[in-house]
């Protein structure tokens, strides 16, 4: 697919009406990684949004890469100095913001994205978006969000065939990336302020309203250990509660989840 219209910082931040996120927006043509770039911009303050049209070293979890061609997707990082000492709740927060923006943008009945704990947005076709939170200097957090927007199947490398999807592949229509970015920033701001007021228990309830994984068999990898069981719920700390085969439950605060076919 040919590249979409260029991203424009002024258009993105115009009349956003947010309290924190988006007061300053920086847009770049091509960068290595927006998360890495954000770590070098801490001096510009909390709420800074950095967006790249493409990334040459886009980052996923566990050292994996994020496919980031120009003109097709959203590659965004936000700077935050949160009161919490652990990024897990803010990964969930970014997931709720991301899926809320996508659902608001594309309300077709056939478009049914869902959250997979802790950091993915999926459909039945594959991964639509991913989140990577990383600590920068002490107290500073970078929230990275990648969304596949106007990709067609041929735009993904062979290794992602059948595993990745895009907003256009789901809805059949190309999407305006600027409008979606604006919606994402507004929802990030709203979810962050709500989390500050209500805490992680409220966030866990909102996250749970957007998932389809509860009651499903999963495999959870944590380090070199594998755990198999049934995903039951999130607890008030945002941990994934899994019922193991022997009947006991374990609450995980991190790990890599694979859904059973």
RAMOGI-V964785 format. One record per helix or strand of 3 or more residues. SS is the DSSP state (@ for helix, = for strand). FROM is the first residue (numbers start at 0). TO is the last residue. Records with the same first field share a line. If there is no record, write none. Layout:
# RAMOGI-V964785
SS=FROM-TO ; FROM-TO
This chain:
# RAMOGI-V964785
@=8-12 ; 33-38 ; 41-43 ; 60-62 ; 87-104 ; 152-154 ; 157-159 ; 166-170 ; 176-207
==24-30 ; 48-54 ; 73-79 ; 113-115 ; 119-122 ; 125-134 ; 140-146 ; 216-221 ; 224-233 ; 239-243 ; 248-251 ; 255-258
